[in-house]
């Protein structure tokens, strides 16, 4: 264990020397030149998003956006209600609605999260000592990816989750490197970002324990990890107390039990595990194809709101225990589906009709191309990298973050749109892997090509089920 710690310390010293060397060279890949290109890319991305925002100013909010707006209005109304949706985004939107602003301003307010995403990406790039030119190129790809443009101007949880995740990982890495007695500010950022992330996406709650625990294992100091956990817990429990005042429940929100059942019931499609969560709802034509499922859902919906979630959860757990084989099969399918290319933005354009429908094909192709370029690059180099990559503490911090964030979707209902927040950490891990290959001269390209082939087969399978739906 001690030898491993010494190896990490050596890697840390090398990383710091690399960053300092780059900072001293104004024209180097990471000095003044990088800062200029970073600013250019961010400003250009904001202009692009402003143009898209202007073009869709009159369009109604998409998908779950209306639900988050409705919850924000309920919060402003100060009337008792049972919070079905996570509160983070609605709490963010509430001040804009209180000031009397409409949907255009709500959409424009999401640009702040895109800026935070860029800043978090920049911070983590420096923390990992990756080549800054590669980071700018990745940010440029993210800037023109339709899904990232869409989530930058739509009141949905994807962009806040991605930004907060980057800030949390960056703060964890910096806390792990602070000398004795330092790191208080980074610990507070770690706690604040993880607490806010759990309020935006409660499925990320395990990260509030695991990331501080990794910091403790790296530095063997309790102060910073405990401060982070304490601050995150304060944010979460403050909301839980509010929920208790509103509905009598001690919980963050009331949808988790339903989501578990939607993805784990006898009628859940083996691959399209998201189906009951987004399509076959009460009153829809699709649900009539599943009369037994519809009967159960109607029965549960007659219960008081506070009892529906626990009842759905009870039924889901009972089914999983009864058919663990089907749960395992669906879970394997969910893991693969999670890594499919994005279609959310293109699907919304196709459903909007008119001019939006004409944009369906180019957006569909560009979204797939951007995602596969980034994911393919990361999959290849992570698989091809030498074993030394896995002796870096930062590698385990990134991998642990990606897996823990994805895990709740792998056991409930999965869809490619849920991978959105982990693509940036995955990309930076790919850059780390490629740099290690180049510096060590050790690689196993056959592993890289195998990983790329697996990713390609996942896309073929995803396309097959898309054509069937």
C-alpha positions as CSV (number, residue, x, y, z in Angstrom):
1,X,0.0,0.0,0.0
2,X,2.8,2.3,0.9
3,X,4.6,1.6,-2.4
4,X,1.4,2.5,-4.3
5,X,1.2,5.8,-2.4
6,X,4.8,6.6,-3.4
7,X,4.0,5.8,-7.0
8,X,1.0,8.2,-6.9
9,X,3.2,10.9,-5.4
10,X,5.7,10.5,-8.2
11,X,3.0,10.7,-10.8
12,X,1.7,13.8,-9.0
13,X,5.0,15.5,-9.0
14,X,5.4,14.7,-12.7
15,X,2.0,16.1,-13.4
16,X,2.7,19.3,-11.6
17,X,6.0,19.8,-13.4
18,X,4.2,19.3,-16.7
19,X,1.6,21.9,-15.9
20,X,4.1,24.4,-14.6
21,X,6.3,23.9,-17.7
22,X,3.3,24.5,-20.0
23,X,2.3,27.6,-18.0
24,X,5.8,29.1,-18.5
25,X,5.7,28.7,-22.2
26,X,3.3,31.3,-23.7
27,X,3.1,29.6,-27.0
28,X,3.0,26.1,-25.8
29,X,0.0,23.7,-25.9
30,X,-1.5,24.7,-22.6
31,X,-0.2,28.3,-22.1
32,X,-1.5,31.6,-23.4
33,X,-2.4,29.9,-26.7
34,X,-4.7,27.5,-25.0
35,X,-6.4,30.2,-23.0
36,X,-7.1,32.2,-26.1
37,X,-8.5,29.2,-28.0
38,X,-10.6,28.2,-25.0
39,X,-12.2,31.6,-24.8
40,X,-12.8,31.6,-28.6
41,X,-14.5,28.2,-28.5
42,X,-16.7,29.2,-25.5
43,X,-17.7,32.5,-27.1
44,X,-18.4,30.8,-30.4
45,X,-20.5,28.2,-28.7
46,X,-22.5,30.8,-26.9
47,X,-23.2,32.6,-30.2
48,X,-24.3,29.3,-31.8
49,X,-26.7,28.6,-28.9
50,X,-28.1,32.2,-29.0
51,X,-28.9,31.7,-32.6
52,X,-30.7,28.4,-32.0
53,X,-32.5,29.9,-29.0
54,X,-33.7,32.8,-31.2
55,X,-34.9,30.3,-33.8
56,X,-36.9,28.2,-31.3
57,X,-38.2,31.1,-29.2
58,X,-41.8,30.4,-30.0
59,X,-41.6,26.6,-29.6
60,X,-43.1,24.9,-26.6
61,X,-40.9,23.4,-24.0
62,X,-39.8,19.9,-24.7
63,X,-40.3,16.7,-22.8
64,X,-39.8,16.9,-19.0
65,X,-39.1,20.7,-19.2
66,X,-42.8,21.4,-18.6
67,X,-42.8,19.2,-15.5
68,X,-39.9,21.0,-14.0
69,X,-41.5,24.4,-14.7
70,X,-44.7,23.2,-13.1
71,X,-42.9,22.0,-10.0
72,X,-41.2,25.4,-9.7
73,X,-44.6,27.1,-9.9
74,X,-45.9,24.8,-7.2
75,X,-42.9,25.7,-5.0
76,X,-43.7,29.4,-5.5
77,X,-47.4,28.8,-4.7
78,X,-46.4,27.6,-1.2
79,X,-49.2,25.0,-1.3
80,X,-48.7,21.4,0.0
81,X,-47.9,18.9,-2.8
82,X,-46.0,15.6,-3.2
83,X,-42.8,16.3,-5.1
84,X,-42.7,13.7,-7.8
85,X,-39.7,15.2,-9.6
86,X,-36.2,15.9,-8.2
87,X,-36.1,19.5,-6.9
88,X,-32.7,20.9,-8.1
89,X,-33.7,22.3,-11.5
90,X,-37.1,23.6,-10.3
91,X,-35.4,25.4,-7.4
92,X,-33.1,27.0,-10.0
93,X,-36.0,28.0,-12.3
94,X,-38.2,29.4,-9.5
95,X,-36.6,32.9,-9.2
96,X,-37.0,33.5,-12.9
97,X,-40.7,32.5,-12.7
98,X,-41.1,34.6,-9.6
99,X,-39.8,37.6,-11.6
100,X,-42.5,37.0,-14.2
101,X,-40.2,35.7,-17.0
102,X,-41.5,33.3,-19.6
103,X,-40.2,30.2,-21.4
104,X,-37.6,32.1,-23.5
105,X,-35.8,33.4,-20.3
106,X,-36.0,29.9,-18.7
107,X,-34.3,28.5,-21.8
108,X,-31.7,31.3,-21.8
109,X,-31.0,30.7,-18.1
110,X,-29.7,27.3,-18.9
111,X,-26.7,28.9,-20.7
112,X,-25.2,29.4,-17.3
113,X,-25.0,25.7,-16.9
114,X,-23.2,25.4,-20.3
115,X,-20.6,28.0,-19.1
116,X,-20.2,26.1,-15.8
117,X,-19.7,22.9,-17.9
118,X,-17.0,24.6,-19.9
119,X,-15.3,25.9,-16.7
120,X,-15.5,22.5,-15.0
121,X,-14.1,20.8,-18.1
122,X,-11.2,23.4,-18.1
123,X,-10.5,22.8,-14.4
124,X,-10.5,19.0,-14.7
125,X,-8.3,19.2,-17.8
126,X,-5.7,21.1,-15.7
127,X,-6.1,18.7,-12.8
128,X,-5.4,15.6,-14.9
129,X,-2.5,17.3,-16.7
130,X,-3.8,16.3,-20.1
131,X,-2.7,18.0,-23.3
132,X,-4.6,21.3,-23.5
133,X,-4.8,21.2,-27.3
134,X,-6.7,17.9,-27.1
135,X,-9.0,19.4,-24.5
136,X,-9.8,22.4,-26.7
137,X,-10.5,20.1,-29.6
138,X,-12.9,18.0,-27.4
139,X,-14.6,21.2,-26.2
140,X,-15.0,22.3,-29.8
141,X,-16.7,19.0,-30.6
142,X,-19.0,19.3,-27.6
143,X,-19.8,22.9,-28.7
144,X,-21.3,21.7,-32.0
145,X,-22.9,18.5,-30.8
146,X,-26.7,18.9,-31.2
147,X,-27.5,17.2,-27.9
148,X,-25.3,19.6,-25.9
149,X,-26.7,22.6,-27.8
150,X,-30.2,21.4,-27.0
151,X,-29.6,20.7,-23.3
152,X,-27.8,24.1,-23.0
153,X,-31.1,25.9,-23.9
154,X,-33.8,23.6,-22.5
155,X,-34.8,23.4,-18.8
156,X,-33.8,19.8,-18.3
157,X,-31.4,18.1,-15.9
158,X,-28.8,16.8,-18.3
159,X,-26.6,20.0,-18.5
160,X,-26.7,20.8,-14.8
161,X,-25.8,17.2,-14.0
162,X,-22.9,17.3,-16.4
163,X,-21.6,20.6,-15.1
164,X,-21.9,19.6,-11.4
165,X,-20.3,16.2,-12.1
166,X,-17.2,17.9,-13.7
167,X,-16.9,20.3,-10.8
168,X,-17.2,17.6,-8.2
169,X,-14.5,15.4,-9.8
170,X,-12.2,18.4,-10.2
171,X,-12.7,19.3,-6.6
172,X,-12.1,15.7,-5.5
173,X,-8.8,15.6,-7.5
174,X,-7.6,18.9,-6.0
175,X,-8.6,17.9,-2.5
176,X,-6.5,14.7,-2.9
177,X,-3.5,16.8,-3.8
178,X,-3.7,19.5,-1.2
179,X,-0.9,19.6,1.3
180,X,-1.6,19.1,5.0
181,X,-3.9,21.8,6.3
182,X,-5.0,23.0,2.9
183,X,-7.9,22.3,0.6
184,X,-10.8,23.8,2.6
185,X,-12.2,25.7,-0.4
186,X,-12.0,22.7,-2.6
187,X,-13.7,20.6,0.0
188,X,-16.6,23.1,0.2
189,X,-16.8,23.0,-3.6
190,X,-16.9,19.2,-3.5
191,X,-19.7,19.1,-1.0
192,X,-21.7,21.9,-2.7
193,X,-21.4,20.3,-6.1
194,X,-22.3,16.8,-4.9
195,X,-25.2,18.1,-2.8
196,X,-26.6,20.1,-5.7
197,X,-26.0,17.1,-8.0
198,X,-28.0,14.8,-5.7
199,X,-30.9,17.3,-5.7
200,X,-30.8,17.5,-9.5
201,X,-30.4,13.7,-10.0
202,X,-31.0,11.8,-6.7
203,X,-29.5,8.7,-8.4
204,X,-26.1,10.4,-8.0
205,X,-26.4,10.3,-4.2
206,X,-23.8,7.5,-3.7
207,X,-21.2,9.8,-5.2
208,X,-21.6,12.1,-2.1
209,X,-20.0,9.3,0.0
210,X,-17.7,7.6,-2.5
211,X,-15.8,10.6,-3.9
212,X,-15.0,12.0,-0.4
213,X,-14.0,8.5,0.6
214,X,-11.6,8.3,-2.3
215,X,-10.1,11.6,-1.2
216,X,-9.6,10.1,2.3
217,X,-8.0,7.0,0.9
218,X,-5.6,9.1,-1.1
219,X,-4.5,11.6,1.6
220,X,-5.5,9.8,4.9
221,X,-7.0,13.0,6.2
222,X,-10.6,13.2,7.5
223,X,-11.1,17.0,7.6
224,X,-11.7,17.7,3.9
225,X,-13.9,14.6,3.2
226,X,-16.0,15.2,6.3
227,X,-16.5,18.8,5.4
228,X,-17.6,17.9,1.9
229,X,-20.0,15.2,3.2
230,X,-21.4,17.6,5.8
231,X,-22.1,20.4,3.4
232,X,-23.7,18.1,0.9
233,X,-25.8,16.5,3.6
234,X,-26.9,20.0,4.8
235,X,-28.2,20.8,1.3
236,X,-30.0,17.5,1.0
237,X,-31.6,17.5,4.4
238,X,-32.7,21.1,4.1
239,X,-34.8,20.0,1.1
240,X,-35.9,16.7,2.8
241,X,-37.3,18.9,5.7
242,X,-39.1,21.0,3.1
243,X,-40.6,17.8,1.6
244,X,-41.8,16.7,5.0
245,X,-43.5,20.1,5.5
246,X,-45.1,19.8,2.0
247,X,-46.2,16.1,2.1
248,X,-45.3,14.4,5.4
249,X,-42.6,12.3,3.7
250,X,-38.9,12.1,4.5
251,X,-37.6,11.8,1.0
252,X,-36.1,13.8,-1.9
253,X,-38.8,13.0,-4.4
254,X,-41.4,10.4,-5.1
255,X,-40.6,9.0,-8.6
256,X,-37.8,6.5,-7.8
257,X,-40.1,3.6,-6.9
258,X,-42.1,4.1,-10.1
259,X,-39.0,4.2,-12.2
260,X,-37.8,1.0,-10.7
261,X,-41.1,-0.7,-11.5
262,X,-41.2,0.7,-15.1
263,X,-37.9,-1.0,-15.8
264,X,-38.5,-4.2,-13.8
265,X,-42.0,-5.7,-14.3
266,X,-43.1,-8.8,-16.2
267,X,-44.1,-6.7,-19.3
268,X,-41.0,-4.5,-19.5
269,X,-39.4,-5.0,-23.0
270,X,-36.1,-6.8,-22.7
271,X,-34.1,-4.1,-24.5
272,X,-36.4,-1.0,-24.5
273,X,-36.5,-0.8,-20.8
274,X,-37.4,2.9,-20.9
275,X,-40.7,2.2,-22.7
276,X,-43.1,2.4,-19.8
277,X,-41.3,5.5,-18.4
278,X,-41.7,7.5,-21.6
279,X,-44.4,6.0,-23.8
280,X,-47.0,3.6,-22.4
281,X,-48.5,5.9,-19.9
282,X,-52.1,5.9,-18.6
283,X,-54.4,7.3,-21.2
284,X,-52.0,6.5,-24.1
285,X,-52.7,4.2,-27.0
286,X,-49.5,2.1,-26.2
287,X,-50.6,1.1,-22.8
288,X,-53.6,-0.7,-24.2
289,X,-51.3,-3.4,-25.6
290,X,-50.5,-4.4,-22.0
291,X,-53.9,-4.7,-20.2
292,X,-52.5,-6.5,-17.1
293,X,-49.8,-3.8,-16.7
294,X,-52.4,-1.1,-17.2
295,X,-54.7,-2.7,-14.5
296,X,-51.8,-2.7,-12.0
297,X,-50.8,0.8,-12.7
298,X,-54.4,2.0,-12.3
299,X,-54.7,0.1,-9.0
300,X,-51.6,1.7,-7.6
301,X,-52.6,5.2,-8.8
302,X,-55.8,4.9,-6.6
303,X,-53.5,4.9,-3.5
304,X,-52.5,8.2,-1.8
305,X,-49.6,9.9,-3.6
306,X,-47.2,9.2,-0.7
307,X,-47.9,5.5,-0.9
308,X,-47.5,5.0,-4.7
309,X,-43.8,5.0,-4.8
310,X,-43.3,2.4,-2.0
311,X,-46.0,0.2,-3.6
312,X,-44.3,0.4,-7.1
313,X,-40.9,-0.4,-5.4
314,X,-42.4,-3.4,-3.5
315,X,-43.8,-4.8,-6.7
316,X,-40.5,-4.3,-8.6
317,X,-38.4,-5.9,-5.9
318,X,-40.8,-8.9,-5.7
319,X,-40.5,-9.4,-9.4
320,X,-36.7,-9.2,-9.4
321,X,-36.5,-11.8,-6.6
322,X,-39.0,-14.0,-8.5
323,X,-37.1,-13.7,-11.9
324,X,-33.5,-12.8,-11.2
325,X,-32.6,-14.3,-14.6
326,X,-34.8,-11.7,-16.4
327,X,-33.4,-8.9,-14.3
328,X,-29.8,-10.0,-15.2
329,X,-30.8,-10.1,-18.9
330,X,-32.4,-6.7,-18.9
331,X,-29.5,-5.3,-16.9
332,X,-27.0,-6.5,-19.5
333,X,-29.2,-4.9,-22.2
334,X,-29.4,-1.7,-20.2
335,X,-25.6,-1.4,-19.9
336,X,-25.2,-1.7,-23.7
337,X,-28.1,0.6,-24.5
338,X,-26.6,3.2,-22.2
339,X,-23.7,3.5,-24.6
340,X,-25.7,4.0,-27.7
341,X,-25.6,7.3,-29.7
342,X,-27.9,10.2,-28.8
343,X,-31.2,10.6,-30.6
344,X,-33.2,12.8,-28.1
345,X,-32.7,16.1,-30.0
346,X,-33.4,14.5,-33.4
347,X,-36.5,12.7,-32.1
348,X,-37.9,16.0,-30.7
349,X,-37.3,17.7,-34.0
350,X,-39.1,14.9,-35.9
351,X,-42.1,15.2,-33.5
352,X,-42.3,19.0,-33.8
353,X,-43.3,19.0,-37.4
354,X,-42.7,21.9,-39.9
355,X,-39.2,23.3,-40.1
356,X,-38.0,21.2,-37.2
357,X,-38.8,18.0,-39.1
358,X,-36.6,19.1,-42.0
359,X,-33.7,19.3,-39.5
360,X,-34.2,15.7,-38.2
361,X,-31.8,13.9,-40.5
362,X,-28.7,16.3,-40.3
363,X,-29.1,16.6,-36.5
364,X,-29.5,12.8,-36.2
365,X,-26.3,12.2,-38.2
366,X,-24.3,15.0,-36.5
367,X,-25.3,13.8,-33.0
368,X,-24.3,10.2,-33.8
369,X,-21.0,11.3,-35.5
370,X,-19.9,13.6,-32.6
371,X,-20.8,11.0,-29.9
372,X,-19.1,8.2,-31.7
373,X,-16.0,10.3,-32.4
374,X,-15.6,11.0,-28.7
375,X,-16.7,7.7,-27.3
376,X,-14.7,5.7,-29.9
377,X,-11.6,7.7,-29.2
378,X,-12.0,7.1,-25.4
379,X,-12.9,3.4,-25.7
380,X,-9.9,2.7,-28.0
381,X,-7.2,4.3,-25.9
382,X,-8.5,3.3,-22.5
383,X,-8.4,-0.3,-23.7
384,X,-5.0,0.0,-25.5
385,X,-3.3,1.8,-22.6
386,X,-0.7,0.0,-20.4
387,X,-1.5,-1.2,-16.9
388,X,0.2,1.9,-15.5
389,X,-3.0,3.8,-16.3
390,X,-4.8,1.8,-13.7
391,X,-2.2,2.6,-11.0
392,X,-3.2,6.3,-11.1
393,X,-5.6,7.5,-8.4
394,X,-7.2,9.9,-10.9
395,X,-8.1,6.9,-13.2
396,X,-10.1,5.2,-10.4
397,X,-11.7,8.5,-9.5
398,X,-13.0,9.0,-13.1
399,X,-14.0,5.3,-13.6
400,X,-15.7,5.2,-10.2
401,X,-17.6,8.4,-11.0
402,X,-18.7,7.1,-14.4
403,X,-19.8,3.7,-13.1
404,X,-21.6,5.0,-10.0
405,X,-23.4,7.6,-12.0
406,X,-24.5,5.0,-14.5
407,X,-25.4,2.2,-12.1
408,X,-28.9,3.3,-11.2
409,X,-29.8,3.5,-14.9
410,X,-28.3,0.0,-15.4
411,X,-30.7,-1.5,-12.8
412,X,-33.9,0.6,-13.6
413,X,-34.5,1.8,-17.1
414,X,-31.7,2.8,-19.6
415,X,-31.5,5.0,-22.7
416,X,-28.6,6.7,-24.4
417,X,-29.8,10.1,-23.2
418,X,-28.8,9.1,-19.6
419,X,-25.1,8.9,-20.5
420,X,-24.9,12.6,-21.2
421,X,-23.1,13.7,-18.0
422,X,-20.4,11.0,-18.1
423,X,-19.2,11.6,-21.7
424,X,-16.9,14.5,-20.8
425,X,-15.1,12.5,-18.0
426,X,-14.9,9.5,-20.3
427,X,-13.3,11.7,-23.0
428,X,-10.6,13.1,-20.6
429,X,-9.9,9.6,-19.4
430,X,-9.3,8.7,-23.1
431,X,-6.8,11.6,-23.4
432,X,-5.0,10.4,-20.3
433,X,-4.8,6.9,-21.7
434,X,-3.4,8.1,-25.1
435,X,-0.8,10.3,-23.4
436,X,0.4,7.3,-21.2
437,X,0.7,5.2,-24.4
438,X,2.8,7.9,-26.0
439,X,5.0,8.5,-23.0
440,X,5.6,4.8,-22.2
441,X,5.7,3.4,-25.7
442,X,3.6,0.5,-24.4
443,X,0.3,-0.3,-25.9
444,X,-2.0,-3.1,-26.9
445,X,-3.8,-1.9,-30.0
446,X,-5.6,-5.2,-30.4
447,X,-7.4,-4.4,-27.1
448,X,-8.2,-1.0,-28.5
449,X,-9.6,-2.3,-31.7
450,X,-11.6,-4.9,-29.8
451,X,-13.1,-2.2,-27.6
452,X,-14.0,-0.2,-30.7
453,X,-15.6,-3.3,-32.3
454,X,-17.7,-3.8,-29.2
455,X,-18.8,-0.1,-29.3
456,X,-19.7,-0.5,-33.0
457,X,-21.8,-3.6,-32.3
458,X,-23.6,-1.7,-29.5
459,X,-24.5,0.9,-32.1
460,X,-25.7,-1.7,-34.6
461,X,-28.0,-3.2,-31.9
462,X,-29.3,0.2,-30.9
463,X,-30.1,1.0,-34.5
464,X,-31.9,-2.3,-34.9
465,X,-34.2,-1.5,-32.1
466,X,-34.7,2.1,-33.3
467,X,-36.0,0.8,-36.6
468,X,-38.3,-1.5,-34.7
469,X,-39.9,1.3,-32.6
